[in-house]
Amino acid sequence: MLNTAQWETIQRLVAWLDQENGRSQQEISLRLLKLSEEAGEVAQAWIGVQGQNPRKGITHTVGDVCDELIDVMVTAAVALASLSDQPAELVAEKLAKIETRSMAAS
């Protein structure tokens, strides 16, 4: 999913967060909770694309939703890299399992 340079960026973000906030259990918990916050922003943006709130109307674009989805991906990658010293390998292994499972279902 991410190339080597992108994983290096994720590692720099983790190092920055570690320097600023440490890496206590509480900090890890907050990094995991941040993922829920970002997912909520995806939902909010999609609701805005649909104009579901009659009082507000259409408030977001599909581009806004894509931007929020990327925030979710980056936040998840930072959380994963905060928990594992081999996040890229874990993602590759999981993707392979998902691919195998989905192809078997076809």
Secondary structure as UniProt FT lines:
FT   HELIX           4..21
FT   HELIX           25..50
FT   TURN            54..56
FT   HELIX           62..83
FT   HELIX           87..104
//
